[in-house]
Amino acid sequence: MTNVSNDPKAVVNRLIEDVINAHRPDLAHEVLHPNLQIKRMGMQGSVQYFGSRATASQDGLGGHSAPPADPVEGFKAVYAVLLKAFPDLRNNVVGPQVVADDLVITHVTFSGTHEGEFLGLAPTHRKVEFDEVLFQKVTDGKVSEVWAVGDELGFLQQLGVLARSENRQDASARVVTLTQKGDQQ
């Protein structure tokens, strides 16, 4: 994986296949830019939060410490937390990737089995799968920016952290029943 490519799609696919799916965070510096920026829509700062949780648990402090100053090390810290919790994790590319200049848009399905503690949640041994769309910018042959939009709600529901919402028809029927009872009183 020492070959550096300036083809944005090839760089993104190396990150997905050679780092994430091969469980090789030690290779992250080869495909991630030193000024990496990661933004999760709806979960801004999650990388720093997860990174600080991983650092805190590794240093035995049990509290939050500062996120790693090196963004690539922050990515590796987040990845270590995820890999410990989901040892079989994968990001599977779904459908075609869209490339526009230095930007690659990729639809992936995250999958894994919850076998280790995840941010205080004991292993549920549940298989989880959720969709995510990644917008990744490539600069100097490395991923420099990532904007991620994922189904975190579905992920948390699959883990059992949040209850699944009832289906709308059932909820509507319940409202009608409650309204009828109120009219009878």
C-alpha positions as CSV (number, residue, x, y, z in Angstrom):
1,M,0.0,0.0,0.0
2,T,3.0,2.4,-0.3
3,N,1.9,3.3,-3.9
4,V,0.5,6.9,-3.8
5,S,-2.2,7.6,-6.3
6,N,-3.6,10.9,-7.4
7,D,-6.8,9.2,-8.6
8,P,-9.4,10.3,-6.0
9,K,-11.6,7.2,-6.4
10,A,-8.5,4.9,-6.0
11,V,-7.4,6.7,-2.8
12,V,-10.9,6.5,-1.3
13,N,-11.2,2.8,-2.1
14,R,-7.7,2.1,-0.6
15,L,-9.0,3.7,2.6
16,I,-12.1,1.6,2.6
17,E,-10.5,-1.7,1.6
18,D,-6.9,-1.6,2.8
19,V,-7.4,0.3,6.1
20,I,-11.0,-0.1,7.2
21,N,-12.0,-3.5,5.9
22,A,-8.6,-5.1,6.3
23,H,-8.5,-3.8,9.9
24,R,-5.2,-2.1,9.3
25,P,-5.3,1.4,11.1
26,D,-1.5,1.3,11.0
27,L,-1.7,2.2,7.3
28,A,-4.0,5.2,7.8
29,H,-1.1,7.7,7.4
30,E,-0.6,6.4,3.9
31,V,-4.1,7.5,2.7
32,L,-5.2,10.2,5.2
33,H,-4.0,13.7,4.9
34,P,-2.2,15.2,7.9
35,N,-4.8,18.0,8.0
36,L,-7.7,15.6,7.8
37,Q,-11.1,17.0,8.7
38,I,-14.0,14.7,9.5
39,K,-17.6,16.0,9.9
40,R,-20.6,13.9,10.7
41,M,-23.9,15.6,9.9
42,G,-26.0,15.6,13.0
43,M,-23.1,14.3,15.1
44,Q,-20.6,17.1,14.8
45,G,-17.5,16.4,16.9
46,S,-18.1,12.7,17.2
47,V,-14.6,11.9,16.1
48,Q,-13.1,14.0,18.8
49,Y,-15.6,12.6,21.3
50,F,-14.9,9.0,20.4
51,G,-11.2,9.7,20.2
52,S,-11.2,11.2,23.7
53,R,-13.3,8.2,25.0
54,A,-10.7,5.8,23.5
55,T,-7.8,7.7,25.0
56,A,-9.5,7.9,28.4
57,S,-10.2,4.2,28.5
58,Q,-6.6,3.4,27.4
59,D,-5.0,5.6,30.0
60,G,-7.2,4.3,32.7
61,L,-8.5,7.7,33.7
62,G,-12.1,6.8,33.0
63,G,-12.9,10.5,32.1
64,H,-12.6,12.5,29.0
65,S,-9.1,13.6,27.9
66,A,-8.2,15.9,25.0
67,P,-8.6,14.4,21.6
68,P,-5.4,13.5,19.8
69,A,-3.8,16.6,18.2
70,D,-3.0,14.7,15.0
71,P,-6.3,14.2,13.1
72,V,-5.0,10.9,11.6
73,E,-4.3,9.6,15.1
74,G,-7.8,10.8,16.0
75,F,-9.2,8.6,13.2
76,K,-7.1,5.7,14.4
77,A,-8.5,6.1,18.0
78,V,-12.1,6.2,16.7
79,Y,-11.4,3.1,14.5
80,A,-9.8,1.3,17.5
81,V,-13.0,1.9,19.6
82,L,-15.2,0.7,16.7
83,L,-13.0,-2.4,16.0
84,K,-12.9,-3.4,19.6
85,A,-16.7,-3.2,19.8
86,F,-17.4,-4.6,16.3
87,P,-14.4,-6.9,15.5
88,D,-15.9,-8.0,12.1
89,L,-16.8,-4.4,11.0
90,R,-16.9,-3.7,7.3
91,N,-17.8,-0.8,5.0
92,N,-19.3,-2.2,1.9
93,V,-19.5,0.0,-1.1
94,V,-23.1,0.0,-2.5
95,G,-23.7,1.0,-6.1
96,P,-21.5,3.3,-8.2
97,Q,-19.3,6.0,-6.7
98,V,-19.6,9.5,-8.1
99,V,-16.4,11.4,-8.8
100,A,-16.2,15.1,-9.5
101,D,-12.7,16.5,-9.7
102,D,-11.2,15.8,-6.2
103,L,-14.5,14.8,-4.6
104,V,-15.7,11.2,-4.3
105,I,-19.3,10.4,-3.1
106,T,-19.7,6.9,-1.9
107,H,-22.7,5.0,-0.5
108,V,-21.5,2.4,2.0
109,T,-23.2,-0.1,4.3
110,F,-21.5,-0.4,7.7
111,S,-21.9,-3.9,9.2
112,G,-20.6,-5.6,12.2
113,T,-21.5,-7.7,15.3
114,H,-21.5,-5.9,18.6
115,E,-19.0,-8.1,20.5
116,G,-17.2,-5.6,22.8
117,E,-18.1,-2.6,24.9
118,F,-19.1,0.4,22.9
119,L,-19.2,3.7,24.8
120,G,-20.4,2.1,28.0
121,L,-22.8,-0.3,26.3
122,A,-22.1,-3.9,27.1
123,P,-21.9,-6.3,24.1
124,T,-25.3,-7.2,22.8
125,H,-24.0,-9.7,20.2
126,R,-26.4,-8.2,17.7
127,K,-25.5,-7.9,14.1
128,V,-25.9,-4.3,13.0
129,E,-26.1,-2.8,9.5
130,F,-26.7,0.8,8.5
131,D,-26.3,3.0,5.5
132,E,-24.0,6.0,5.2
133,V,-23.1,8.4,2.5
134,L,-19.5,9.7,2.4
135,F,-18.3,12.8,0.7
136,Q,-14.5,12.6,0.6
137,K,-12.1,15.2,-0.8
138,V,-8.7,14.1,-1.9
139,T,-5.7,16.4,-1.7
140,D,-2.1,15.5,-2.6
141,G,-3.1,11.8,-3.1
142,K,-4.7,11.5,0.4
143,V,-8.2,11.9,1.9
144,S,-8.3,15.4,3.4
145,E,-12.0,15.9,4.2
146,V,-14.8,13.6,5.0
147,W,-18.5,14.6,5.4
148,A,-20.5,11.7,6.5
149,V,-24.3,11.3,6.7
150,G,-25.4,8.1,8.3
151,D,-28.4,6.4,9.8
152,E,-27.2,6.7,13.4
153,L,-30.8,6.3,14.7
154,G,-31.2,3.0,13.0
155,F,-27.8,1.9,14.3
156,L,-28.8,2.8,17.9
157,Q,-32.1,1.1,17.5
158,Q,-30.4,-2.1,16.2
159,L,-28.2,-2.1,19.3
160,G,-31.3,-1.7,21.5
161,V,-30.2,1.7,22.9
162,L,-33.3,3.4,21.5
163,A,-36.6,1.7,21.0
164,R,-37.9,1.5,17.4
165,S,-40.7,3.9,16.7
166,E,-44.1,2.2,16.3
167,N,-45.5,2.1,12.9
168,R,-47.6,5.1,11.9
169,Q,-50.8,3.1,11.4
170,D,-50.6,1.6,14.9
171,A,-49.9,5.0,16.4
172,S,-52.8,6.5,14.5
173,A,-55.1,3.8,15.6
174,R,-54.0,4.3,19.2
175,V,-54.7,8.1,18.9
176,V,-58.2,7.4,17.5
177,T,-58.9,4.9,20.4
178,L,-57.7,7.4,23.0
179,T,-59.8,10.2,21.4
180,Q,-62.9,8.0,21.4
181,K,-62.3,7.1,25.0
182,G,-62.0,10.9,25.8
183,D,-65.3,11.6,24.0
184,Q,-67.1,9.0,26.0
185,Q,-66.2,10.6,29.3
